[in-house]
Amino acid sequence: MENNDVLVVGSGISGIASALELANADVNVYLLEKEAVVGGHSVSFCCKATNVCSKCSACVVPGKIKEAVSHPQIRLLTNSTIRGLNGEVGNFRVEITQKPQYIDQERCIACGLCTEACPTDPKAVYPPPAEATPFSYILDEKLCLRFKGEKCDLCRKSCPTKAIEFELKPKEQELSVDAIIVATGFDVFNAREKGSLGYGRYPNVLTGLDLEQIFTREGYLRLPASGEEPHNIAFIQCVGSRDEDHDYCSQVCCKYAMKLAGLIKYQNPDALVTIFYIDLQTAGKGFAQFYEEYKESIRFVRGVPVEILQTASGELEVRFENISQGKVCRDTFDLVVLSVGISPGKNFWDLARILGINLADDGFFGTDDSLNSNETNVDGIFLAGTCQGPKDIPDSVAHGIAAASKAIQRLIEFASQR
């Protein structure tokens, strides 16, 4: 496969898997990422092992990222987006815009002085997730006072290595590639849209992703409001899934909620954990067995919480419809975790328009053949991972590898036809 070039759009775990499969087949890969660091959401996911492995595959991610960013066949383009596309399979011309990286990745020593000096709330300068690559601080121009017309210079003055530079401009370039793999991941459902559940108002209402990040960062769970260990925790399933606006199942929420609940019980056996659900999606390798192991120690309530209120003592009162009992009930908890679903990316429509590929009815990228989940309606453009629909880490890796295999197969066919 010498002299072939493929663009992989998105550096989450499926994009990384595609890039490595291509690079190991001697294909030159451009790995495009709109953020300043690679890894996508998967770098925030915690290991959920107890005394045994939970097979969540979070441990796979750091090694795959390290392998990809150091691979001689992979060229990484961070802070970059596609603004135009011409040509066809074997000769795509892709117009790329690369935003400035205001903090030099080689000079940054991750000392944190810039964050301390930044006067904004939330901070305009902050560290990436713990497992992110490259591990360089990030400056968000949407939050930075400097880019709002003020004369703030505190972060640059505080930097001991002079890594911060405000005057950089975007760069434009054109790539010539033979095929394209779209691996742009997903957006996490914004739990604030479910205002009755209190996310953003009550500090002890978290999302599943918040909980993942807490375990990744701290290794244990404490109440955000007090720092104390919670003893009565509720998980609420299908937040942003299976409703009027998102009528599909996100597939991963039951899995991660039950595994996080198992981790909480492992660390604190006396903790009371309740999972509110519509119906449990126990598909997947070993998951039914996992459920059997925990169904006695975790309380499962078939019911839909409709409102969360904070009491005067700081507890969270959950009002829910108990389907089994056919009545509305109330219960109180120290901590409530909203199992938020997977949503299509906000940029999917624009990217679909630029690339000429179709969107499915649910807003994810559509495939040209119901039996083939990698191929789009445009010859030479393929899909990998959750941009095509909800998947967990193992399925995203497998889908990314399959997309690369499809691309290689198509390029071999193209070469034979010339």
The 8 nearest C-alpha neighbors of each residue, nearest first, counted from 0:
[[1, 25, 26, 3, 2, 24, 407, 411],
 [2, 0, 3, 25, 26, 27, 4, 24],
 [3, 1, 0, 4, 26, 27, 25, 177],
 [4, 2, 26, 1, 0, 27, 177, 5],
 [5, 3, 27, 176, 177, 28, 26, 2],
 [4, 6, 178, 28, 176, 179, 177, 29],
 [5, 7, 29, 179, 28, 30, 180, 8],
 [8, 6, 180, 30, 179, 181, 31, 29],
 [9, 7, 31, 181, 182, 183, 180, 30],
 [8, 10, 183, 182, 32, 14, 31, 11],
 [11, 9, 14, 37, 38, 15, 32, 39],
 [12, 10, 39, 38, 14, 13, 9, 15],
 [11, 13, 15, 14, 16, 38, 396, 10],
 [14, 12, 399, 396, 16, 395, 384, 15],
 [15, 13, 10, 17, 182, 11, 16, 12],
 [14, 16, 12, 18, 13, 17, 10, 11],
 [17, 15, 13, 399, 19, 14, 18, 396],
 [18, 16, 399, 400, 403, 14, 20, 15],
 [17, 19, 15, 21, 16, 20, 22, 14],
 [18, 20, 22, 16, 21, 17, 23, 67],
 [21, 19, 17, 23, 18, 22, 400, 403],
 [22, 20, 24, 18, 26, 19, 23, 403],
 [23, 21, 26, 19, 25, 24, 72, 20],
 [22, 24, 25, 20, 21, 19, 26, 72],
 [23, 25, 21, 22, 26, 20, 0, 19],
 [26, 24, 22, 23, 0, 1, 27, 21],
 [27, 25, 22, 21, 3, 24, 0, 4],
 [26, 28, 4, 72, 22, 3, 73, 5],
 [29, 27, 73, 5, 4, 6, 72, 30],
 [28, 30, 6, 74, 73, 7, 75, 31],
 [31, 29, 75, 7, 76, 74, 28, 6],
 [30, 32, 8, 76, 9, 7, 77, 29],
 [33, 31, 77, 9, 34, 79, 10, 78],
 [32, 34, 78, 79, 80, 77, 31, 35],
 [35, 33, 78, 32, 36, 77, 37, 79],
 [34, 36, 78, 77, 33, 137, 37, 100],
 [37, 35, 132, 34, 133, 131, 77, 38],
 [38, 36, 10, 132, 39, 131, 32, 11],
 [37, 39, 11, 10, 42, 41, 12, 131],
 [40, 38, 11, 41, 37, 10, 42, 12],
 [41, 39, 42, 43, 38, 11, 44, 184],
 [40, 42, 43, 44, 39, 38, 12, 11],
 [43, 41, 38, 40, 44, 130, 131, 39],
 [44, 42, 41, 212, 40, 128, 45, 211],
 [45, 43, 211, 41, 42, 57, 212, 215],
 [46, 44, 215, 211, 214, 47, 57, 43],
 [45, 47, 57, 48, 58, 44, 55, 215],
 [48, 46, 262, 53, 45, 258, 259, 49],
 [49, 47, 52, 53, 51, 46, 50, 262],
 [48, 50, 51, 262, 265, 47, 52, 53],
 [49, 51, 48, 52, 265, 53, 262, 47],
 [52, 50, 49, 48, 53, 54, 47, 265],
 [51, 53, 48, 54, 49, 50, 47, 55],
 [54, 52, 48, 55, 47, 51, 258, 49],
 [53, 55, 56, 52, 48, 47, 57, 285],
 [54, 56, 53, 57, 47, 46, 392, 52],
 [57, 55, 58, 59, 54, 392, 393, 60],
 [58, 56, 59, 46, 55, 60, 44, 45],
 [59, 57, 56, 60, 46, 61, 62, 55],
 [58, 60, 56, 57, 62, 61, 63, 392],
 [59, 61, 63, 58, 62, 57, 64, 12],
 [62, 60, 64, 63, 59, 65, 130, 58],
 [63, 61, 65, 64, 60, 59, 66, 58],
 [62, 64, 66, 60, 65, 61, 67, 59],
 [65, 63, 67, 61, 66, 62, 68, 60],
 [66, 64, 62, 68, 67, 63, 61, 69],
 [65, 67, 63, 64, 69, 68, 70, 62],
 [66, 68, 64, 70, 69, 65, 19, 63],
 [67, 69, 65, 70, 66, 64, 75, 73],
 [68, 70, 67, 66, 65, 71, 73, 64],
 [69, 71, 67, 72, 73, 68, 66, 22],
 [72, 70, 73, 69, 74, 22, 68, 67],
 [71, 73, 27, 22, 70, 28, 74, 26],
 [74, 72, 28, 70, 71, 29, 27, 75],
 [73, 75, 29, 30, 28, 76, 72, 71],
 [74, 76, 30, 29, 77, 31, 73, 68],
 [77, 75, 31, 30, 32, 79, 74, 78],
 [76, 78, 32, 79, 35, 33, 34, 31],
 [79, 77, 33, 34, 35, 98, 97, 32],
 [78, 80, 97, 33, 77, 96, 32, 76],
 [79, 81, 96, 33, 95, 82, 97, 78],
 [82, 80, 95, 83, 94, 96, 93, 79],
 [81, 83, 94, 95, 80, 96, 353, 84],
 [84, 82, 94, 81, 353, 93, 85, 95],
 [85, 83, 93, 92, 94, 354, 353, 91],
 [86, 84, 92, 91, 93, 87, 83, 90],
 [87, 85, 91, 90, 92, 84, 88, 89],
 [86, 88, 91, 90, 89, 85, 379, 378],
 [87, 89, 379, 90, 177, 178, 378, 91],
 [90, 88, 177, 87, 91, 178, 176, 413],
 [89, 91, 177, 87, 88, 86, 176, 92],
 [90, 92, 86, 87, 176, 175, 85, 177],
 [93, 91, 175, 85, 174, 84, 86, 90],
 [92, 94, 84, 174, 173, 83, 91, 95],
 [95, 93, 173, 83, 82, 81, 172, 84],
 [94, 96, 81, 172, 80, 171, 82, 173],
 [97, 95, 171, 80, 79, 170, 81, 98],
 [96, 98, 79, 170, 78, 169, 171, 95],
 [99, 97, 169, 78, 79, 96, 100, 170],
 [100, 98, 169, 101, 167, 168, 97, 78],
 [101, 99, 102, 98, 103, 78, 35, 138],
 [100, 102, 164, 99, 163, 165, 103, 138],
 [103, 101, 163, 162, 100, 104, 164, 137],
 [102, 104, 162, 106, 105, 107, 101, 163],
 [105, 103, 135, 107, 106, 102, 133, 134],
 [104, 106, 103, 107, 108, 135, 162, 102],
 [105, 107, 162, 103, 104, 160, 108, 161],
 [106, 108, 104, 109, 162, 105, 135, 103],
 [107, 109, 110, 106, 135, 160, 105, 104],
 [110, 108, 111, 107, 135, 136, 126, 134],
 [109, 111, 108, 112, 107, 113, 158, 159],
 [112, 110, 114, 113, 109, 115, 126, 125],
 [111, 113, 115, 114, 110, 157, 116, 158],
 [114, 112, 154, 116, 115, 111, 157, 158],
 [115, 113, 117, 124, 111, 116, 112, 125],
 [114, 116, 112, 113, 117, 111, 118, 154],
 [115, 117, 113, 114, 154, 153, 112, 118],
 [116, 118, 114, 115, 119, 154, 113, 122],
 [119, 117, 116, 120, 122, 115, 153, 123],
 [120, 118, 122, 121, 117, 123, 142, 143],
 [121, 119, 122, 118, 123, 142, 117, 143],
 [120, 122, 119, 123, 142, 118, 124, 125],
 [121, 123, 120, 119, 124, 117, 125, 114],
 [122, 124, 142, 143, 139, 138, 119, 121],
 [125, 123, 138, 114, 122, 137, 139, 113],
 [124, 126, 137, 136, 114, 122, 123, 127],
 [127, 125, 136, 137, 128, 135, 124, 109],
 [126, 128, 131, 136, 129, 134, 125, 137],
 [129, 127, 131, 130, 43, 126, 42, 134],
 [128, 130, 131, 127, 216, 42, 215, 43],
 [129, 131, 128, 42, 61, 132, 43, 134],
 [132, 130, 128, 129, 134, 133, 127, 36],
 [133, 131, 134, 36, 37, 130, 38, 64],
 [132, 134, 135, 36, 131, 104, 37, 35],
 [135, 133, 132, 131, 127, 136, 109, 36],
 [134, 136, 104, 133, 107, 109, 137, 126],
 [135, 137, 126, 125, 127, 109, 124, 102],
 [136, 138, 125, 124, 126, 139, 135, 102],
 [137, 139, 124, 123, 140, 101, 125, 102],
 [140, 138, 123, 141, 142, 143, 124, 137],
 [139, 141, 143, 142, 146, 138, 123, 145],
 [140, 142, 139, 143, 146, 123, 147, 144],
 [143, 141, 123, 140, 139, 144, 122, 119],
 [142, 144, 140, 123, 145, 146, 141, 139],
 [145, 143, 147, 146, 149, 151, 142, 148],
 [144, 146, 149, 143, 147, 151, 148, 150],
 [147, 145, 148, 144, 143, 140, 149, 141],
 [148, 146, 144, 145, 149, 143, 141, 142],
 [147, 149, 146, 145, 144, 150, 151, 143],
 [150, 148, 145, 144, 151, 147, 146, 143],
 [151, 149, 145, 152, 148, 144, 146, 147],
 [150, 152, 145, 149, 153, 144, 154, 143],
 [153, 151, 155, 154, 156, 150, 145, 157],
 [154, 152, 156, 155, 116, 151, 157, 117],
 [153, 155, 113, 157, 156, 116, 152, 117],
 [154, 156, 158, 163, 157, 153, 152, 161],
 [155, 157, 153, 154, 158, 152, 161, 159],
 [156, 158, 154, 155, 113, 112, 153, 159],
 [157, 159, 155, 161, 160, 156, 113, 154],
 [160, 158, 161, 157, 162, 156, 112, 155],
 [159, 161, 162, 158, 106, 107, 108, 163],
 [162, 160, 158, 163, 159, 155, 106, 164],
 [161, 163, 103, 106, 102, 160, 107, 158],
 [164, 162, 102, 155, 161, 101, 103, 165],
 [163, 165, 101, 166, 102, 162, 167, 155],
 [166, 164, 167, 101, 163, 145, 102, 155],
 [165, 167, 164, 168, 101, 99, 163, 169],
 [166, 168, 165, 99, 164, 101, 169, 100],
 [167, 169, 99, 170, 166, 98, 165, 97],
 [170, 168, 98, 99, 97, 96, 171, 167],
 [171, 169, 97, 96, 168, 98, 172, 99],
 [170, 172, 96, 95, 97, 169, 173, 94],
 [173, 171, 95, 94, 174, 96, 170, 97],
 [172, 174, 94, 93, 95, 92, 175, 171],
 [175, 173, 93, 92, 176, 94, 172, 95],
 [174, 176, 92, 91, 93, 90, 173, 177],
 [177, 175, 4, 91, 5, 178, 90, 174],
 [176, 178, 89, 90, 4, 88, 5, 91],
 [179, 177, 379, 5, 176, 88, 380, 89],
 [178, 180, 380, 6, 5, 7, 381, 379],
 [181, 179, 381, 7, 382, 380, 8, 6],
 [180, 182, 382, 8, 183, 7, 383, 381],
 [183, 181, 383, 9, 14, 8, 184, 384],
 [182, 184, 9, 386, 181, 8, 185, 11],
 [185, 183, 386, 385, 182, 384, 11, 9],
 [186, 184, 344, 343, 386, 342, 385, 341],
 [185, 187, 344, 342, 343, 341, 188, 184],
 [186, 188, 341, 342, 189, 340, 185, 339],
 [187, 189, 340, 342, 339, 239, 190, 341],
 [188, 190, 191, 192, 187, 339, 239, 193],
 [191, 189, 192, 193, 188, 198, 339, 238],
 [192, 190, 193, 189, 194, 198, 199, 197],
 [191, 193, 190, 194, 189, 188, 239, 195],
 [194, 192, 191, 190, 195, 196, 197, 198],
 [193, 195, 196, 191, 192, 197, 198, 190],
 [194, 196, 306, 197, 193, 307, 305, 308],
 [197, 195, 307, 306, 194, 193, 198, 305],
 [198, 196, 200, 195, 194, 201, 307, 199],
 [197, 199, 200, 204, 191, 196, 201, 190],
 [198, 200, 201, 197, 191, 202, 204, 190],
 [201, 199, 197, 198, 202, 204, 194, 191],
 [200, 202, 203, 204, 197, 199, 198, 309],
 [203, 201, 204, 224, 223, 200, 199, 205],
 [202, 204, 334, 201, 223, 205, 224, 222],
 [205, 203, 335, 198, 202, 201, 336, 334],
 [206, 204, 336, 209, 203, 337, 335, 198],
 [207, 205, 337, 209, 336, 208, 338, 339],
 [206, 208, 338, 210, 209, 337, 336, 211],
 [207, 209, 211, 210, 206, 212, 44, 43],
 [210, 208, 206, 212, 207, 211, 205, 213],
 [209, 211, 213, 207, 208, 212, 214, 206],
 [212, 210, 208, 44, 45, 214, 209, 213],
 [211, 213, 215, 209, 210, 43, 214, 216],
 [212, 214, 210, 216, 215, 211, 217, 209],
 [213, 215, 218, 217, 211, 219, 212, 216],
 [216, 214, 45, 212, 213, 218, 217, 211],
 [215, 217, 213, 214, 212, 218, 129, 128],
 [218, 216, 214, 219, 213, 215, 220, 212],
 [217, 219, 214, 215, 216, 213, 220, 45],
 [218, 220, 214, 217, 221, 213, 266, 263],
 [219, 221, 228, 214, 213, 222, 218, 229],
 [222, 220, 228, 226, 227, 223, 229, 219],
 [221, 223, 226, 227, 224, 225, 229, 228],
 [224, 222, 226, 225, 203, 202, 221, 227],
 [225, 223, 222, 202, 226, 203, 227, 221],
 [226, 224, 227, 222, 223, 221, 228, 203],
 [225, 227, 222, 221, 223, 224, 228, 220],
 [228, 226, 221, 222, 225, 229, 223, 224],
 [227, 229, 221, 222, 230, 220, 226, 225],
 [230, 228, 333, 231, 222, 221, 227, 334],
 [229, 231, 270, 271, 232, 228, 333, 269],
 [232, 230, 271, 332, 333, 270, 229, 272],
 [231, 233, 334, 272, 332, 335, 333, 271],
 [234, 232, 273, 335, 272, 274, 336, 334],
 [233, 235, 274, 336, 335, 337, 275, 273],
 [236, 234, 275, 337, 338, 274, 336, 233],
 [235, 237, 338, 276, 238, 275, 234, 337],
 [238, 236, 240, 239, 338, 241, 339, 340],
 [239, 237, 339, 240, 236, 338, 340, 337],
 [238, 240, 340, 188, 339, 237, 245, 242],
 [241, 239, 237, 245, 340, 238, 242, 248],
 [240, 242, 246, 247, 245, 248, 237, 239],
 [243, 241, 246, 245, 244, 240, 239, 247],
 [242, 244, 246, 245, 241, 240, 247, 239],
 [243, 245, 242, 246, 241, 239, 240, 247],
 [246, 244, 240, 242, 241, 247, 243, 239],
 [245, 247, 241, 242, 243, 244, 240, 248],
 [248, 246, 241, 245, 240, 249, 361, 242],
 [247, 249, 250, 240, 241, 246, 237, 340],
 [248, 250, 340, 389, 341, 251, 240, 247],
 [251, 249, 248, 252, 389, 280, 390, 253],
 [250, 252, 254, 249, 253, 391, 255, 390],
 [253, 251, 255, 254, 338, 250, 256, 249],
 [254, 252, 256, 255, 251, 280, 257, 279],
 [255, 253, 251, 252, 257, 256, 258, 281],
 [254, 256, 258, 252, 257, 253, 259, 251],
 [257, 255, 259, 253, 258, 254, 252, 260],
 [258, 256, 260, 259, 254, 255, 261, 253],
 [257, 259, 261, 255, 260, 256, 254, 262],
 [260, 258, 262, 256, 261, 257, 255, 263],
 [259, 261, 257, 263, 258, 262, 256, 264],
 [260, 262, 258, 264, 259, 263, 257, 265],
 [261, 263, 259, 265, 260, 264, 47, 49],
 [264, 262, 260, 266, 265, 261, 267, 259],
 [263, 265, 268, 267, 261, 262, 266, 270],
 [266, 264, 262, 263, 267, 268, 261, 49],
 [265, 267, 263, 264, 262, 268, 219, 49],
 [266, 268, 264, 269, 265, 270, 263, 230],
 [267, 269, 264, 270, 265, 266, 263, 271],
 [270, 268, 267, 271, 264, 230, 266, 231],
 [271, 269, 230, 268, 267, 231, 264, 272],
 [270, 272, 231, 230, 232, 269, 273, 297],
 [273, 271, 232, 297, 233, 231, 298, 270],
 [272, 274, 298, 233, 299, 297, 234, 232],
 [273, 275, 234, 299, 233, 235, 300, 298],
 [276, 274, 300, 235, 302, 301, 236, 234],
 [275, 277, 301, 236, 278, 302, 274, 300],
 [278, 276, 301, 302, 303, 279, 275, 236],
 [277, 279, 276, 280, 301, 302, 236, 275],
 [280, 278, 281, 253, 276, 277, 236, 282],
 [279, 281, 282, 253, 278, 250, 254, 251],
 [280, 282, 287, 286, 279, 283, 254, 253],
 [283, 281, 280, 286, 287, 284, 285, 250],
 [284, 282, 286, 285, 281, 287, 280, 254],
 [283, 285, 286, 282, 287, 288, 54, 281],
 [284, 286, 288, 287, 283, 289, 282, 54],
 [285, 287, 289, 288, 283, 284, 281, 290],
 [286, 288, 290, 289, 281, 285, 291, 282],
 [289, 287, 291, 286, 290, 285, 292, 293],
 [288, 290, 286, 292, 287, 291, 285, 293],
 [289, 291, 287, 293, 288, 292, 294, 286],
 [290, 292, 288, 289, 294, 293, 287, 295],
 [293, 291, 289, 290, 294, 288, 295, 296],
 [294, 292, 290, 296, 295, 291, 297, 289],
 [293, 295, 297, 291, 296, 290, 292, 298],
 [296, 294, 293, 297, 298, 292, 291, 299],
 [295, 297, 293, 294, 298, 272, 264, 292],
 [298, 296, 294, 272, 295, 293, 273, 299],
 [297, 299, 273, 272, 274, 300, 296, 294],
 [298, 300, 274, 273, 275, 297, 301, 294],
 [301, 299, 275, 302, 274, 276, 298, 321],
 [302, 300, 276, 277, 322, 275, 321, 323],
 [301, 303, 321, 320, 322, 300, 276, 275],
 [302, 304, 320, 319, 305, 276, 275, 277],
 [319, 305, 303, 318, 306, 320, 317, 302],
 [304, 306, 319, 318, 303, 195, 196, 307],
 [307, 305, 195, 196, 318, 304, 317, 308],
 [306, 308, 317, 196, 316, 197, 195, 318],
 [309, 307, 316, 315, 310, 306, 317, 197],
 [308, 310, 315, 314, 313, 316, 311, 307],
 [309, 311, 313, 314, 312, 315, 308, 316],
 [310, 312, 313, 309, 314, 315, 308, 316],
 [311, 313, 310, 314, 309, 315, 333, 316],
 [314, 312, 310, 311, 309, 315, 333, 203],
 [313, 315, 310, 333, 309, 312, 332, 331],
 [316, 314, 309, 332, 331, 308, 333, 310],
 [315, 317, 331, 308, 307, 330, 309, 314],
 [316, 318, 307, 330, 329, 331, 306, 319],
 [319, 317, 329, 306, 304, 328, 305, 307],
 [320, 318, 304, 303, 328, 305, 327, 321],
 [319, 321, 327, 302, 303, 326, 322, 328],
 [320, 322, 302, 324, 326, 323, 325, 327],
 [321, 323, 325, 302, 324, 301, 320, 326],
 [324, 322, 321, 325, 301, 302, 300, 326],
 [325, 323, 321, 322, 326, 327, 320, 301],
 [326, 324, 322, 323, 321, 327, 320, 302],
 [325, 327, 321, 324, 320, 328, 322, 323],
 [326, 328, 320, 319, 321, 318, 329, 325],
 [329, 327, 319, 318, 320, 326, 321, 330],
 [330, 328, 318, 317, 319, 316, 331, 327],
 [329, 331, 317, 316, 318, 328, 332, 315],
 [330, 332, 316, 315, 317, 314, 329, 333],
 [333, 331, 231, 315, 334, 232, 314, 316],
 [334, 332, 231, 314, 229, 232, 315, 230],
 [333, 335, 232, 203, 332, 204, 233, 229],
 [336, 334, 233, 204, 232, 234, 205, 203],
 [337, 335, 234, 205, 206, 204, 207, 233],
 [336, 338, 206, 235, 339, 207, 234, 205],
 [339, 337, 236, 207, 238, 235, 252, 206],
 [340, 338, 238, 337, 188, 239, 206, 207],
 [339, 341, 239, 249, 188, 240, 238, 187],
 [340, 342, 187, 249, 188, 186, 389, 185],
 [341, 343, 186, 188, 185, 187, 344, 340],
 [344, 342, 185, 363, 362, 186, 345, 386],
 [345, 343, 186, 185, 347, 346, 342, 184],
 [344, 346, 347, 343, 186, 348, 349, 185],
 [345, 347, 344, 349, 348, 350, 343, 351],
 [348, 346, 350, 344, 349, 345, 351, 343],
 [347, 349, 351, 350, 346, 352, 345, 358],
 [350, 348, 352, 351, 346, 347, 353, 345],
 [349, 351, 353, 347, 352, 348, 354, 346],
 [352, 350, 356, 348, 354, 349, 353, 355],
 [351, 353, 355, 349, 350, 354, 348, 356],
 [354, 352, 350, 351, 355, 83, 349, 84],
 [355, 353, 351, 356, 352, 350, 84, 83],
 [356, 354, 352, 351, 353, 357, 377, 376],
 [355, 357, 351, 354, 376, 377, 375, 352],
 [358, 356, 365, 364, 351, 359, 376, 355],
 [357, 359, 364, 365, 363, 362, 360, 356],
 [360, 358, 365, 362, 361, 363, 364, 357],
 [359, 361, 362, 358, 363, 365, 364, 357],
 [360, 362, 359, 363, 245, 247, 358, 343],
 [363, 361, 359, 360, 343, 358, 364, 347],
 [364, 362, 343, 387, 359, 358, 361, 386],
 [365, 363, 358, 387, 359, 386, 357, 362],
 [366, 364, 359, 358, 357, 363, 387, 375],
 [365, 367, 375, 374, 368, 372, 373, 376],
 [366, 368, 375, 376, 374, 365, 369, 371],
 [369, 367, 371, 370, 366, 372, 374, 375],
 [368, 370, 371, 372, 366, 367, 365, 374],
 [369, 371, 368, 372, 367, 366, 373, 374],
 [372, 370, 368, 369, 373, 374, 366, 367],
 [371, 373, 366, 374, 370, 369, 368, 382],
 [374, 372, 382, 381, 402, 371, 383, 366],
 [373, 375, 381, 366, 367, 372, 371, 382],
 [376, 374, 366, 367, 377, 381, 380, 356],
 [375, 377, 367, 356, 378, 366, 357, 374],
 [378, 376, 375, 380, 356, 379, 355, 374],
 [377, 379, 380, 88, 376, 375, 87, 374],
 [378, 380, 88, 178, 377, 179, 381, 406],
 [381, 379, 179, 377, 378, 180, 178, 375],
 [382, 380, 180, 374, 373, 375, 402, 181],
 [383, 381, 373, 181, 180, 182, 402, 374],
 [384, 382, 399, 182, 398, 402, 13, 181],
 [385, 383, 395, 13, 398, 386, 399, 182],
 [384, 386, 388, 184, 389, 387, 390, 185],
 [385, 387, 184, 183, 388, 384, 363, 185],
 [388, 386, 364, 385, 363, 384, 382, 365],
 [387, 389, 385, 386, 363, 390, 384, 364],
 [390, 388, 385, 249, 341, 250, 391, 387],
 [391, 389, 385, 394, 395, 388, 251, 392],
 [390, 392, 394, 393, 251, 395, 389, 250],
 [391, 393, 395, 394, 396, 56, 390, 12],
 [394, 392, 396, 395, 391, 397, 56, 55],
 [393, 395, 397, 396, 391, 392, 390, 398],
 [396, 394, 384, 392, 13, 398, 393, 397],
 [397, 395, 13, 399, 393, 394, 398, 16],
 [396, 398, 394, 400, 399, 395, 401, 393],
 [397, 399, 401, 395, 396, 383, 400, 384],
 [400, 398, 13, 383, 17, 396, 402, 16],
 [401, 399, 17, 397, 403, 402, 398, 16],
 [400, 402, 398, 404, 399, 403, 405, 397],
 [403, 401, 405, 399, 404, 400, 373, 383],
 [404, 402, 406, 17, 400, 405, 401, 21],
 [405, 403, 401, 407, 406, 402, 408, 400],
 [406, 404, 408, 402, 403, 407, 409, 401],
 [405, 407, 403, 409, 404, 408, 402, 410],
 [408, 406, 404, 410, 409, 405, 403, 411],
 [407, 409, 405, 411, 406, 410, 404, 412],
 [410, 408, 412, 406, 411, 407, 413, 405],
 [409, 411, 413, 407, 412, 408, 414, 406],
 [410, 412, 414, 408, 409, 413, 407, 415],
 [413, 411, 409, 415, 410, 414, 408, 416],
 [412, 414, 410, 416, 411, 415, 409, 417],
 [415, 413, 411, 416, 412, 417, 410, 89],
 [414, 416, 412, 413, 417, 411, 410, 409],
 [417, 415, 413, 414, 412, 411, 410, 409],
 [416, 414, 415, 413, 412, 89, 411, 410]]
